[in-house]
Amino acid sequence: MKIKQLSLSILLILAALPATMAQSASTGLARLEGQVVCCEDCWAKADRKVTPYGTRGDLEKAVECVASGDPTLLAVASEQGGFTLYELKTGKFKRPGKNWLAYVGKRLEVTGSTGKQKERPYIKVDTLTVLAEPLAASEPEISAIGTEVDLVLNDLSGVEQRLSSYRGRIVVLNFWATYCVPCRKEMPDLAAIQNHYAALGVQVVGAAADTVEDKAKVMRFIKDSKLNFPVWLGATAENMERFGLGLALPGTVVIGRDGKVVAAFKGVIKLAELKKQLDGLLATAEKESKGGIAAVTEKPSKASSVPS
């Protein structure tokens, strides 16, 4: 009798074991597919079954939302026809930056552990696969080549600086940020350009996406990277788009002596390509100056020429 009771108990335990394991797996691990959004408010501005998310306007707004600390979410379609918003948290997956901004608007498949914090669902991302780019990627790009685009930002001393103040010089305008890992790679090349071409009338300017609140970090970055060109603060995604650079850091434009954009480079600058562009502009200027006009005309201005 005791043997029968023991056998029955073992059978009951074995029967219950698979169910317990399955329940644990369903509540702890998940594979989700959805679109990354910058915050709940921006997602709720429209009926997302009718109005897609991920336009250039959405991505520009995302820069502000992420910078202000809004949690980045994954919008996953539910069986009921709505969407469940999961806050993205770091798991085993190593994202390229300090936040999820680079993925906003993209459609992803992610796996990881799920849970709730203050009634908000979240997923700690262990793996990530990009399934589709945002709508902005298919929108026609704005080209600024041949146009004059001004830029007004404050330098590290809080003094207003204008790009137009450099009229008469060739300007290499670089958009970057202290938190942008790829930006760090090109800084030595930009400093080398400033050293090599400054006497020929070329000026490098760094337009940082960092704000005045990040001044200490920017100053430390300048010192560590040994930058030898002026740095301005508060550059925005809108500024970059006006120069035809899109929304991703870094980006660089070359501006001729007449103030018009002559070249735009997305991503980390290639030193050889930039030198080729500058050499071509300088050669053209030399030909135009055969009549005795100086190739470089320096205009008195308040524009800063060294890091503040």
MARBA-134130 format. One line per 5 residues: for each residue x, y, z of N, C-alpha, C. Coordinates in steps of 0.2 Angstrom, whole numbers, always signed. Atoms other than C-alpha are relative to their C-alpha. Layout:
N
X Y Z X Y Z X Y Z ~ ... .
//
This chain:
308
+4 -6 +0 +0 +0 +0 +4 +6 +0 ~ -4 -6 +0 +14 +12 +4 +4 +1 -6 ~ -3 -1 +7 +23 +8 -12 -4 +3 -5 ~ +5 -3 +5 +7 +12 -22 +0 +7 +1 ~ +1 -7 -2 +5 +28 -13 +6 +4 -2 .
-7 -4 +2 +24 +33 -16 +0 +0 -8 ~ +0 +0 +8 +22 +28 -35 -5 +5 -2 ~ +5 -5 +2 +6 +39 -36 +3 +7 +1 ~ -2 -7 -2 +15 +54 -28 +6 +1 -6 ~ -5 -1 +5 +30 +52 -40 -3 +2 -7 .
+4 -1 +6 +18 +51 -55 -3 +7 -1 ~ +3 -7 +0 +9 +67 -50 +5 +5 +0 ~ -6 -5 +1 +26 +76 -48 +2 +1 -7 ~ -3 +0 +7 +32 +71 -65 -5 +3 -5 ~ +6 -2 +4 +15 +75 -73 +0 +8 +1 .
+0 -7 -1 +16 +93 -65 +6 +3 -2 ~ -6 -3 +2 +34 +96 -70 +0 +4 -6 ~ -1 -3 +6 +33 +100 -88 -5 +6 +0 ~ +5 -6 +0 +18 +112 -85 +3 +6 +4 ~ -3 -5 -4 +28 +121 -72 +6 +4 -4 .
-5 -3 +4 +43 +123 -84 -3 +4 -5 ~ +3 -4 +5 +32 +129 -98 -3 +7 +3 ~ +2 -6 -3 +24 +142 -87 +5 +5 +2 ~ -6 -5 -2 +41 +149 -81 +2 +3 -6 ~ -3 -2 +6 +47 +150 -99 -5 +6 -3 .
+5 -5 +3 +31 +160 -105 +0 +6 +4 ~ +0 -6 -4 +32 +172 -91 +7 +4 +1 ~ -7 -3 -1 +51 +175 -91 +3 +2 -6 ~ -4 -1 +6 +57 +174 -109 -5 +1 -5 ~ +5 -1 +6 +49 +181 -125 +4 +2 -6 .
-2 -3 +6 +52 +185 -143 -5 +4 -3 ~ +5 -5 +2 +44 +201 -148 +2 +3 -7 ~ -1 -3 +6 +42 +209 -165 -4 +7 +0 ~ +4 -7 +0 +37 +228 -166 +5 +6 -2 ~ -3 -6 +2 +42 +246 -170 +3 +4 +6 .
-2 -4 -5 +53 +256 -159 -2 +7 +0 ~ +3 -7 +0 +45 +273 -153 +4 +3 +6 ~ -4 -4 -5 +53 +287 -143 -4 +1 +6 ~ +4 +0 -6 +39 +288 -130 -7 -1 -1 ~ +7 +1 +0 +21 +285 -126 -4 +5 -3 .
+4 -5 +2 +15 +302 -129 +0 +1 -8 ~ -1 -1 +7 +22 +303 -147 -4 -6 -4 ~ +4 +5 +3 +15 +286 -151 -8 +1 +0 ~ +7 -1 -1 -2 +291 -145 -3 +6 -3 ~ +2 -6 +3 -3 +307 -155 -4 -2 -6 .
+4 +2 +6 -11 +297 -170 -2 -7 +1 ~ +2 +7 +0 -20 +281 -173 +5 -3 -5 ~ -5 +3 +3 -6 +270 -178 -2 -5 -5 ~ +3 +4 +5 -17 +259 -188 -1 +3 -7 ~ +1 -4 +6 -20 +273 -200 +6 +5 -2 .
-6 -4 +1 -5 +285 -198 +6 -4 +3 ~ -6 +3 -2 +12 +276 -198 +4 +4 +4 ~ -5 -4 -4 +26 +281 -186 +6 -1 -4 ~ -7 +1 +3 +44 +284 -192 +1 +5 -5 ~ -1 -5 +5 +43 +300 -203 +6 +4 +3 .
-5 -5 -2 +57 +313 -203 -2 +4 +6 ~ +2 -4 -6 +47 +323 -191 +0 -4 +7 ~ +0 +5 -6 +45 +308 -179 +7 +0 +3 ~ -7 +1 -2 +63 +305 -179 +4 +6 +3 ~ -2 -7 -3 +67 +324 -176 -2 +1 +7 .
+2 -1 -7 +56 +324 -161 +3 -5 +5 ~ -3 +5 -4 +63 +308 -155 +7 +2 +4 ~ -6 -2 -3 +80 +316 -152 -1 +4 +6 ~ +1 -4 -6 +72 +328 -140 -3 -4 +6 ~ +3 +5 -5 +62 +314 -131 +5 -4 +3 .
-6 +4 -3 +77 +303 -129 +4 +4 +5 ~ -5 -4 -4 +88 +317 -123 -3 +2 +7 ~ +3 -2 -6 +75 +322 -110 -1 -6 +5 ~ +1 +6 -4 +75 +304 -103 -6 -4 +0 ~ +6 +4 +1 +59 +297 -109 +2 -7 -2 .
-2 +7 +2 +59 +278 -110 -2 -1 -7 ~ +1 +2 +7 +61 +271 -127 -4 -7 +0 ~ +5 +6 +0 +47 +258 -131 +0 -4 -7 ~ +1 +4 +6 +44 +244 -143 -8 -1 +0 ~ +7 +1 +1 +26 +244 -150 -2 -6 -3 .
+1 +7 +3 +20 +226 -152 -8 +0 -1 ~ +7 +1 +1 +3 +223 -160 -3 -6 +4 ~ +3 +5 -4 -9 +213 -149 -5 -3 -4 ~ +6 +4 +4 -22 +200 -154 -6 +4 +0 ~ +6 -4 +0 -35 +212 -149 -1 +6 -5 .
+0 -5 +5 -30 +224 -162 +3 +7 +2 ~ -4 -6 -2 -21 +237 -152 +7 -1 +0 ~ -7 +0 -1 -3 +239 -146 +2 -1 +7 ~ -3 +0 -6 +7 +234 -131 +7 +3 +0 ~ -6 -4 +0 +21 +246 -127 +5 -3 +5 .
-5 +3 -5 +37 +237 -119 +5 +5 +0 ~ -6 -4 -1 +50 +248 -112 +7 -4 -2 ~ -6 +4 +1 +67 +243 -119 +5 +1 +5 ~ -5 +0 -5 +80 +239 -106 +6 -4 -3 ~ -6 +3 +3 +98 +233 -109 +0 -7 +4 .
-1 +7 -2 +101 +214 -107 +7 -2 -2 ~ -7 +2 +2 +115 +204 -115 +2 +4 -7 ~ -1 -3 +6 +113 +214 -131 +4 +7 +1 ~ -4 -6 -1 +126 +228 -132 -2 +6 -5 ~ +2 -5 +5 +119 +243 -141 +5 +5 -1 .
-6 -4 +2 +130 +255 -150 +1 +7 +3 ~ -1 -7 -3 +127 +271 -140 -3 -1 +7 ~ +2 +0 -7 +121 +276 -123 -8 +0 +1 ~ +7 +1 +0 +103 +275 -128 -3 -4 -6 ~ +3 +4 +6 +91 +267 -141 -2 +5 -6 .
+2 -5 +5 +90 +283 -152 +1 -3 -7 ~ -2 +2 +7 +98 +274 -167 -5 -5 -2 ~ +5 +5 +2 +84 +261 -167 -7 +3 -1 ~ +7 -3 +0 +69 +273 -166 -3 +0 -7 ~ +3 +0 +7 +57 +271 -181 +1 -7 -3 .
-1 +6 +3 +64 +254 -185 -4 -6 +2 ~ +4 +6 -2 +55 +237 -185 +5 -5 +2 ~ -5 +4 -3 +64 +225 -174 -3 -7 +2 ~ +2 +6 -3 +63 +207 -168 +5 -1 +6 ~ -4 +0 -6 +70 +206 -150 -2 -6 +4 .
+1 +5 -4 +72 +192 -138 +3 +2 +7 ~ -3 -2 -7 +75 +193 -119 -5 -1 +5 ~ +4 +1 -6 +67 +192 -102 -5 +6 +1 ~ +6 -6 -1 +50 +202 -99 -2 +0 +7 ~ +3 -1 -6 +42 +209 -84 -4 +6 +1 .
+4 -7 +0 +33 +224 -77 +3 +4 +6 ~ -2 -5 -5 +39 +239 -67 -4 +6 +0 ~ +6 -5 -1 +26 +251 -60 -5 -1 -6 ~ +6 +2 +4 +13 +242 -71 +2 +1 -8 ~ -2 +0 +7 +24 +245 -87 +3 -6 -2 .
-4 +6 +2 +29 +230 -97 +7 +2 -3 ~ -6 -1 +2 +47 +229 -101 +3 -6 -3 ~ -4 +6 +2 +60 +218 -110 +7 +2 +0 ~ -7 -1 +0 +78 +216 -107 +3 -3 -6 ~ -2 +3 +7 +85 +214 -124 +7 -4 +0 .
-6 +5 +0 +97 +199 -126 +2 +0 -7 ~ -1 +0 +7 +96 +198 -145 -4 +5 -4 ~ +4 -5 +4 +91 +211 -158 +1 -1 -8 ~ +0 +0 +7 +87 +210 -177 -4 +5 -3 ~ +3 -5 +4 +83 +224 -188 -4 -3 -6 .
+4 +3 +5 +68 +219 -199 -2 +5 -6 ~ +2 -5 +5 +64 +236 -208 +3 +7 +3 ~ -2 -7 -2 +71 +254 -208 -6 +4 +1 ~ +5 -4 -1 +60 +268 -203 -3 +3 -7 ~ +3 -3 +5 +48 +277 -215 +5 +6 -3 .
-5 -6 +2 +61 +292 -216 +5 -2 -5 ~ -5 +2 +4 +73 +281 -225 -2 +0 -7 ~ +2 +0 +7 +62 +280 -240 -3 +7 -3 ~ +2 -6 +2 +57 +298 -240 +6 +4 -4 ~ -5 -3 +4 +66 +309 -253 +5 +4 +5 .
-5 -4 -4 +82 +317 -245 +1 +7 -3 ~ -1 -7 +1 +85 +335 -245 +7 +1 -2 ~ -7 -2 +2 +101 +341 -255 +1 +7 +1 ~ -2 -7 -1 +109 +357 -249 +6 +2 -4 ~ -6 -1 +4 +123 +356 -262 -2 +6 -5 .
+1 -6 +4 +124 +373 -271 -4 +6 +4 ~ +4 -5 -3 +114 +382 -258 +4 +3 +6 ~ -4 -3 -5 +119 +394 -244 -5 -1 +7 ~ +4 +1 -7 +113 +388 -226 +4 +3 +6 ~ -3 -3 -6 +117 +398 -211 -1 -5 +6 .
+0 +3 -7 +120 +391 -193 +1 +4 +5 ~ -1 -4 -6 +118 +400 -177 +0 -4 +6 ~ +0 +4 -6 +124 +392 -161 +5 +4 +5 ~ -4 -3 -5 +133 +397 -145 +7 -4 +1 ~ -7 +4 -1 +152 +393 -142 +0 -2 +7 .
+0 +3 -7 +158 +386 -125 +0 +6 +5 ~ +0 -6 -5 +159 +404 -118 -7 +3 +0 ~ +6 -3 +0 +141 +407 -122 -1 +5 -5 ~ +1 -5 +5 +144 +419 -136 -3 -3 -7 ~ +4 +2 +6 +133 +418 -152 +5 +0 -6 .
-4 +0 +6 +142 +412 -167 -4 -2 -6 ~ +4 +1 +6 +136 +412 -185 +5 -3 -5 ~ -4 +3 +5 +143 +401 -199 +1 +5 -6 ~ -1 -5 +5 +141 +416 -211 +5 +5 +2 ~ -5 -4 -2 +154 +425 -201 +7 -3 -3 .
-6 +2 +3 +167 +414 -210 +0 +1 -8 ~ +0 -1 +7 +162 +420 -227 +7 +2 -3 ~ -6 -1 +2 +178 +421 -237 +5 -5 +1 ~ -4 +6 -1 +185 +405 -230 -3 -6 -2 ~ +3 +6 +1 +182 +387 -234 -1 -3 +7 .
+2 +2 -7 +173 +379 -219 -1 -8 -1 ~ +2 +7 -1 +173 +361 -214 -4 -1 +6 ~ +4 +0 -5 +158 +359 -203 -2 -7 +2 ~ +1 +7 -2 +157 +343 -193 -5 +0 +6 ~ +6 +1 -5 +141 +338 -183 +2 -6 +4 .
-2 +5 -4 +146 +327 -168 -3 +0 +7 ~ +2 +0 -7 +143 +323 -149 +5 -4 +4 ~ -5 +4 -5 +153 +317 -134 -2 -7 +0 ~ +3 +7 -1 +141 +301 -133 +0 -4 -7 ~ +0 +3 +7 +144 +297 -152 +6 -4 +0 .
-6 +4 +0 +156 +283 -152 +4 +1 -7 ~ -4 -1 +6 +160 +284 -171 +3 +7 -1 ~ -3 -7 +0 +163 +303 -169 +7 +0 +2 ~ -7 +0 -3 +178 +299 -159 +6 -2 -5 ~ -4 +3 +4 +186 +290 -173 +3 +6 -5 .
-2 -5 +5 +187 +305 -185 +3 +7 +3 ~ -3 -7 -2 +193 +319 -173 +7 +1 -1 ~ -7 -2 +2 +211 +316 -176 +1 +2 -7 ~ +0 -3 +7 +208 +318 -194 -2 +7 -1 ~ +2 -7 +0 +199 +334 -192 +5 +4 +3 .
-5 -5 -3 +212 +341 -181 +6 +0 -5 ~ -5 +0 +5 +225 +336 -194 -2 +5 -6 ~ +2 -4 +5 +215 +345 -207 +1 +7 +2 ~ -1 -7 -3 +215 +361 -196 +7 +2 +0 ~ -8 -2 +0 +234 +360 -194 +2 +1 -7 .
-3 +0 +7 +237 +357 -213 -2 +5 -4 ~ +3 -4 +5 +225 +368 -221 -2 +7 +3 ~ +2 -7 -3 +222 +383 -209 +4 +6 -3 ~ -4 -6 +3 +236 +394 -217 -3 +1 -7 ~ +3 -1 +7 +227 +391 -234 -7 +3 +0 .
+6 -3 +0 +211 +398 -228 -6 -5 +2 ~ +5 +5 -1 +202 +383 -222 -1 +0 +8 ~ +1 +0 -7 +193 +382 -205 -5 -6 +2 ~ +4 +5 -3 +186 +367 -196 -4 +3 +6 ~ +4 -2 -5 +171 +370 -185 -4 -6 +3 .
+4 +6 -3 +163 +357 -173 -6 +2 +3 ~ +7 -1 -3 +144 +358 -170 -2 -6 +4 ~ +2 +6 -5 +141 +347 -155 -7 +0 +2 ~ +7 +1 -2 +124 +340 -151 -1 +1 +7 ~ +1 -1 -7 +128 +342 -133 -2 +7 +2 .
+2 -6 -2 +120 +356 -124 +4 +4 +5 ~ -5 -3 -5 +127 +369 -112 +0 -3 +7 ~ -1 +4 -6 +123 +358 -98 +5 -6 +0 ~ -5 +5 +1 +135 +346 -105 +7 +3 -1 ~ -6 -4 +1 +149 +359 -106 +6 -3 +3 .
-5 +3 -3 +160 +350 -94 +3 -6 -3 ~ -2 +6 +4 +160 +334 -104 +3 +2 -6 ~ -3 -3 +7 +163 +344 -120 +7 +2 +1 ~ -7 -3 -2 +178 +353 -112 +5 -6 +1 ~ -4 +6 -1 +185 +336 -106 +2 -4 -6 .
-1 +4 +6 +183 +328 -123 +5 +4 -4 ~ -5 -4 +3 +192 +343 -131 +7 -1 +2 ~ -6 +1 -2 +206 +341 -120 +3 -7 -1 ~ -2 +7 +1 +207 +322 -121 +2 -1 -8 ~ -1 +1 +7 +206 +323 -140 +4 +5 -4 .
-4 -5 +2 +217 +338 -142 -2 +4 -6 ~ +3 -4 +5 +205 +348 -153 +3 +7 -1 ~ -3 -6 +1 +212 +363 -161 -4 +5 -4 ~ +5 -4 +4 +196 +370 -169 -6 +2 +5 ~ +6 -3 -4 +181 +380 -162 -6 -5 +1 .
+5 +4 -1 +167 +370 -155 -6 +4 +3 ~ +6 -3 -2 +149 +376 -154 -5 -5 +3 ~ +4 +5 -4 +135 +368 -143 -7 +1 -3 ~ +7 +0 +1 +117 +364 -146 -3 -2 -7 ~ +3 +2 +7 +116 +357 -164 -5 -5 +1 .
+6 +5 +0 +100 +348 -168 +0 -4 -6 ~ +1 +4 +6 +94 +335 -180 -3 +4 -6 ~ +2 -4 +5 +85 +349 -189 +5 +4 -4 ~ -6 -3 +3 +101 +358 -192 +4 -4 -5 ~ -4 +4 +4 +109 +343 -199 -4 -1 -7 .
+4 +1 +6 +94 +340 -211 +0 +6 -5 ~ +0 -6 +5 +95 +358 -218 +7 +0 -4 ~ -6 +0 +4 +113 +354 -223 +0 -7 -4 ~ +1 +6 +4 +107 +338 -231 +4 -6 +2 ~ -4 +5 -3 +115 +326 -219 -4 -6 +3 .
+4 +5 -4 +100 +316 -212 +0 +1 +7 ~ +1 -1 -7 +98 +313 -194 +5 -4 +4 ~ -5 +4 -4 +113 +301 -189 +6 +4 +1 ~ -7 -2 -1 +129 +307 -181 +5 -5 -2 ~ -2 -7 +2 +142 +311 -187 -2 +1 -7 .
+1 -2 +6 +140 +321 -202 +4 +6 -2 ~ -4 -6 +1 +151 +334 -211 -2 +3 -7 ~ +1 -3 +6 +149 +347 -224 +6 +5 -2 ~ -5 -4 +2 +161 +357 -234 -3 +6 -3 ~ +4 -7 +2 +156 +376 -237 +6 +4 -4 .
-5 -4 +4 +165 +386 -251 +0 +7 +3 ~ -1 -7 -2 +171 +404 -249 -6 +5 -1 ~ +6 -4 +1 +154 +410 -255 -5 -2 +4 ~ +5 +2 -5 +145 +402 -241 -5 -5 -2 ~ +5 +6 +3 +137 +388 -252 +3 -7 +2 .
-2 +7 -1 +138 +370 -248 +2 -3 -6 ~ -3 +3 +6 +149 +361 -260 +1 -8 +1 ~ -1 +7 -1 +150 +343 -252 -3 -2 +7 ~ +3 +2 -6 +141 +333 -239 +2 -7 +1 ~ -3 +7 -2 +148 +317 -230 -4 -3 +6 .
+3 +3 -5 +137 +306 -220 +4 -6 +4 ~ -4 +5 -4 +145 +295 -206 +7 +3 +1 ~ -7 -2 -1 +164 +295 -202 +3 +2 -6 ~ -4 -3 +6 +174 +306 -213 +6 -4 -2 ~ -6 +3 +2 +187 +298 -224 +5 +5 -2 .
-5 -6 +1 +202 +309 -224 +2 +1 -7 ~ -3 +0 +7 +208 +305 -242 -6 +4 -4 ~ +6 -4 +3 +190 +311 -248 +0 +7 +2 ~ +1 -6 -2 +190 +326 -238 +6 +5 -3 ~ -6 -3 +3 +208 +331 -243 -1 +2 -8 .
+1 +0 +7 +203 +328 -261 -5 +6 -2 ~ +5 -5 +0 +188 +340 -259 +3 +7 +1 ~ -3 -7 -2 +198 +354 -251 +5 +2 -5 ~ -6 -1 +6 +213 +352 -264 -4 +3 -6 ~ +4 -2 +6 +200 +354 -278 -2 +7 +1 .
+2 -7 -1 +193 +370 -270 +5 +5 +0 ~ -6 -4 +0 +210 +377 -267 +3 +1 -7 ~ -2 -1 +7 +215 +374 -285 -4 +4 -4 ~ +5 -4 +4 +200 +382 -292 +1 +7 +2 ~ -1 -7 -2 +203 +397 -281 +7 +3 -3 .
-6 -2 +3 +221 +398 -287 +0 +2 -7 ~ +1 -2 +7 +216 +398 -305 -4 +7 -1 ~ +4 -6 +1 +203 +412 -302 +4 +6 +2 ~ -3 -5 -3 +216 +422 -293 +6 +2 -5 ~ -5 -2 +4 +228 +423 -308 +1 +7 -2 .
+0 -7 +2 +224 +441 -311 +3 +4 +6 ~ -4 -3 -5 +233 +445 -295 -4 +1 +6 ~ +4 -1 -6 +219 +444 -283 +2 -6 +5 ~ -3 +5 -5 +224 +435 -267 -5 -6 +0 ~ +4 +6 +0 +218 +417 -266 -5 +0 +6 .
+4 +0 -6 +212 +419 -248 -1 +7 +2 ~ +2 -6 -3 +203 +434 -242 -3 +0 +7 ~ +2 +0 -7 +202 +436 -223 -4 +6 +1 ~ +4 -5 -2 +188 +446 -217 +0 +1 +8 ~ +1 -1 -8 +188 +454 -199 -7 -3 +2 .
+6 +2 -3 +175 +445 -189 +1 -2 +7 ~ +0 +2 -7 +170 +440 -172 +0 -8 +1 ~ +0 +7 +0 +170 +421 -177 +6 -3 +4 ~ -6 +3 -4 +180 +410 -165 +4 -4 -4 ~ -5 +4 +5 +195 +401 -173 +3 -5 +4 .
-3 +5 -4 +201 +391 -158 -6 -3 +5 ~ +4 +2 -5 +192 +380 -145 -1 +5 +6 ~ +1 -5 -5 +184 +391 -132 +1 -3 +7 .
//
